[in-house]
Amino acid sequence: MQHVYVIDDNKVVAMAISETLHRLGYSTEVYNDPLVFLRESMPVSPAVILLDMRMPSMSGVELQKRLLELGRKTPIIFISGEWQSSEIVMGMKQGALDFLFKPFNLDELLTVIQKALSKDLQNSLATSRQLSMRERYNSLTPREKEVCALLVAGLLSKQVAAQLGITNATIKVHKSRVLEKMQATSLQQLALAMQQLDLP
C-alpha cells in the first residue's frame, strides 16, 4: 500500500488532503504536530511525507533535519502558504523532493506524490539489496574474507596463495566458495558487490 504522511497544523487542510488521497487509494496518516509525528509514527515504505513549512512547535525544515539525524529517508514534499526563500533553499539542500505552494491543484500534488513514492521504493530496494549483500559477506569465514579482498584488489590466485602462504589449490577452493556465497558468477561481479558494501 502506498502511504502518505500529512503533517500540517491546519487540521482542516490536513484532513481534506488525507480524505482526498484516501479516496484515491492511498493509505494516509495525519499529524497536526511534528513532535507527535516524531514520537508516534512508524516508518513504512513506499511512503512520502507532505510537510507544512510553518508550524508552532517545530518548522518543517527543523523536522526534516531531525528525521535525517534519525536516519529516516522518506521523501519529503513541502506544502506551505507562507515561506521564506531561505527555507526553500535549506529544505532542498536537505533533500526535499519538491515544494508546493498553497493552494495547489490535485493533479500537481498527485504527480509529485508518485515521483516521491517511486523514489522511496527504489531506495528501499537498494537498501534491501545492500543488507542481503552484507549478510552474504558476513557468512564468509575470516580466511575467505582475506581471499576475497585480495582477489578484488586484482591479485591472481597464485599471488594470493603466495601472500597468504597457502597452496594455489587451496586458494581455488576458497575462491569458489567466496563466489558461491556472494552469489557472483565472476570476479567482476564480486568486485561490484564489494563496492556496494562500501567496507572500511
C-alpha positions in Angstrom: 0.0 0.0 0.0 1.3 3.4 -0.9 1.4 5.6 2.2 1.3 9.3 2.7 2.0 11.1 6.0 0.3 14.5 6.1 1.9 16.8 8.7 0.2 20.2 8.9 -1.0 22.1 12.0 -4.1 23.3 10.0 -6.5 20.4 10.8 -9.0 21.3 8.1 -6.3 21.4 5.3 -4.7 18.2 6.6 -7.9 16.2 6.8 -9.0 17.5 3.3 -5.8 16.3 1.8 -5.9 13.0 3.7 -9.5 12.2 2.7 -8.9 13.1 -0.9 -5.9 10.8 -1.1 -7.7 8.0 0.8 -10.5 8.1 -1.8 -7.8 7.7 -4.5 -6.5 4.5 -2.9 -3.6 5.8 -0.7 -3.2 4.9 3.0 -2.8 8.1 5.0 -1.8 9.3 8.5 -2.4 12.9 9.7 -0.3 14.6 12.3 -1.0 18.2 13.3 2.1 18.4 15.5 5.6 17.4 14.2 6.6 16.3 17.7 3.7 13.8 17.8 4.9 12.5 14.4 8.4 12.0 15.8 7.1 10.2 18.8 4.4 8.0 17.3 4.9 7.4 13.6 6.3 4.2 12.3 8.5 4.1 9.2 6.9 2.3 6.3 7.7 2.0 2.6 6.9 3.1 0.0 5.8 6.4 1.6 6.0 10.1 1.2 5.8 13.0 3.7 3.6 16.0 2.9 5.1 18.6 5.3 3.9 22.1 6.1 6.7 24.6 6.4 5.3 26.7 9.3 4.1 25.0 12.5 4.1 26.3 16.1 6.2 23.5 17.7 8.7 23.0 15.0 9.3 24.2 11.5 9.1 21.8 8.5 12.8 22.3 7.9 13.6 21.5 11.6 11.6 18.3 11.4 13.3 17.4 8.1 16.7 17.8 9.8 15.6 15.7 12.8 14.4 12.9 10.5 17.8 12.9 8.7 19.6 12.6 12.0 17.4 9.6 12.9 18.2 8.0 9.6 14.6 8.2 8.2 14.9 8.8 4.5 11.2 9.0 3.5 11.0 11.6 0.6 9.6 14.9 1.7 7.3 17.3 -0.3 6.9 20.7 1.4 3.5 22.3 1.3 3.1 25.9 2.5 1.1 29.1 2.2 3.9 31.0 3.9 7.5 30.7 3.3 10.9 32.4 3.0 13.3 31.7 0.2 15.9 30.7 2.8 13.6 27.9 4.0 13.1 26.6 0.5 16.8 26.6 -0.1 17.5 24.8 3.2 14.7 22.3 2.5 16.1 21.4 -0.9 19.7 21.3 0.4 18.5 18.7 3.0 17.0 16.6 0.2 13.3 17.7 -0.2 11.9 16.3 -3.4 9.6 19.3 -4.1 7.9 22.4 -2.8 4.2 23.1 -3.4 2.6 26.5 -2.7 -0.9 26.5 -1.2 -3.3 26.4 -2.9 -2.1 23.7 -5.2 -4.2 21.6 -7.6 -4.8 17.9 -7.2 -3.0 16.8 -10.4 0.1 18.7 -9.4 0.0 17.0 -6.0 -0.5 13.5 -7.4 2.3 13.9 -9.8 4.9 14.8 -7.1 3.5 12.1 -4.8 4.0 9.4 -7.4 7.5 10.7 -8.1 8.3 10.5 -4.3 6.8 7.1 -3.9 8.8 5.8 -6.8 12.0 7.2 -5.3 11.2 5.7 -1.9 10.6 2.3 -3.5 13.9 2.4 -5.3 15.7 3.5 -2.1 14.1 0.6 -0.2 15.1 -2.0 -2.8 18.6 -0.7 -2.8 18.8 -0.9 1.0 17.4 -4.4 0.9 19.9 -5.5 -1.7 22.7 -4.0 0.4 21.5 -5.7 3.6 21.3 -9.0 1.7 24.8 -8.5 0.3 26.1 -7.7 3.8 24.6 -10.9 5.1 26.3 -12.9 2.4 29.6 -11.2 3.2 29.2 -11.9 6.9 28.7 -15.6 6.0 32.3 -15.7 4.7 35.0 -17.2 7.0 37.9 -14.9 8.1 40.1 -16.7 5.6 37.5 -16.3 2.8 37.3 -12.6 3.6 41.1 -12.3 3.2 41.0 -14.1 -0.1 38.0 -12.1 -1.3 39.8 -8.8 -0.5 43.0 -9.8 -2.4 41.1 -11.1 -5.4 39.0 -7.9 -5.6 42.3 -5.9 -5.3 43.3 -7.6 -8.6 45.7 -10.3 -7.4 45.9 -13.6 -9.3 45.2 -16.8 -7.4 48.9 -17.8 -7.3 49.7 -14.3 -6.0 47.1 -14.6 -3.3 48.4 -18.1 -2.4 52.0 -16.7 -2.1 50.8 -13.7 0.1 48.8 -15.9 2.4 51.4 -18.8 2.5 49.0 -21.5 1.3 48.7 -23.6 -1.8 47.2 -22.5 -5.1 44.8 -25.4 -4.9 43.5 -24.2 -1.5 43.1 -20.7 -2.9 41.0 -22.0 -5.8 38.7 -23.8 -3.2 38.4 -20.5 -1.2 37.7 -18.6 -4.4 35.0 -20.9 -5.4 33.3 -20.7 -2.0 33.6 -16.9 -2.0 31.9 -16.6 -5.4 29.2 -19.1 -4.3 28.4 -17.4 -1.0 28.4 -13.9 -2.6 26.3 -15.2 -5.5 28.7 -13.8 -8.0 29.5 -15.6 -11.3 32.8 -13.8 -11.9 35.4 -11.7 -10.2 34.0 -8.6 -11.9 30.6 -9.3 -10.3 32.3 -9.9 -6.9 34.2 -6.6 -7.2 30.9 -4.7 -7.9 29.3 -6.4 -4.9 32.2 -5.3 -2.7 31.9 -1.7 -4.0 28.2 -1.7 -3.0 29.1 -2.8 0.5 31.4 0.2 1.0 33.5 -1.6 3.6 36.1 0.5 5.6 
